[in-house]
């Protein structure tokens, strides 16, 4: 199966040696997103704004694959402060419908550019 490299100007450009996403068959792998504004490449301020921006960024790359966030099978959440996990749950309900994807949450010491949250995802395009 051929890999399709996903790229959209509506999500932050890769800031390293990776693609925004890769689609192989019906499976879509979304690279980690932090709360960067795609137009300015500046990190938005505050945990709530960063969580929203991460979901928006993931959604834009999902669109580039012909999917949306409800195609998510697995979501990984990385937080520099696990006390923000309840806020992730609250905000996540605005972007996903039941049944919710499988998910992991990991506390990390730090993230690129001083971000407070990063997420990556695996989607399945069942269309």
N, C-alpha and C positions, 0 to 999 in steps of 0.2 A: 504494500500500500504506500502511496506517495504521501509525503508530508505537505500540507498547505500552511505556509507561514502567514500569520495574521498580522495586519498592520492597519491602524486607523489614526488619523490626525486628531480624532475626538477623545483620545486617551493619551496620557503622557508618553512621549517617546522613550524608548529604552535608554537607560542611563548606564548601560554596561553591555557585556557580551551575551545578550539574550534577545529573544523576540517577544513581542507583547503576548503572543499566543501561537499555538501550533495545533492544527487539526489533522488527525489521522483517522480516516474512515469516519465513523460516527462519534468519535471521542475528541473533545476539545480540551486542551490544556492551557489554562490562563496563567501567565506569569504573575508573580507577586506585584500588587499595586499598593502604593502608599498614597497619602492624601495630597498629591500634586495636582494643581490645576493644569489641565492639558494645554491651555493657551499660553500661560505665563511660566509654566514649569516651576512655580513657587508653591511651597507647602502651605496649605490653608491652616488657619490657627484654631487650636482647641480640639479636644477629643471628639466632640459631636460633629463638628465640621469635617474632621478627617475621616471619621467613619462613613459619613454620607458620601464624601468625595471618593473614597475607596470603592464603595458600591457603584457609584456612577461610572468610575473608570473601568471596573470589571464588566459592567453592563455594556459599555461601548465596545470593548474587545469582543464580548459575546456576540454583539450585533454584527461585527465584522465576520463572524463565523456563521451568520444566519440563524443565531440563537438568541435567547434572552436568559436572564438569571434563573428563571424557573426550570431551565435545562440542567441546572447544577446538581450533580450527583454527590460531590464532596467539596466542602469548603474548609480551608485551613485559615485560622485567625492567629495572628501573632501580636501580642500586646506587651508594651513595656511596663504596664501596670495592670495586673489582673483585676483590680477593683473596677476597671472600666468594662468588664465583661457584661454586666447587667445592661449597660448602655448599648453595647453591641446587639444584645438580644432585642432590646426595645426598637432600635433603628432597623435591624434586619427585617422585622415584621412589615416594614414599609416597602421592602424590595422583593420579598419572596412570598409565595402562597403555599399553603399546605398541599401535599406533604412536603415538609422541609427536607433539605439535603442532609446527608451525614456531615458531621462537622467535628473539628478538633480545635481547641484553643490552647495556645502555648504562651507562657510568660517568657520574655526574652530580655536580655540586658539592654540592648539598644537596636535601633533600626536605621537604615540609610537616611541621611539628611536630617536626623533627629526626629523622624516620624514617631508617633505614638502608637500607630497601628499599621499592620500590613496584612493583606489577605491574598491567597491564591485559590484557584478552583479547578475542578475537573467537571466538564459538562458532557452530557450525552445528547446528541442531536437525533431524536427519535422521529423526526418528521418524514 
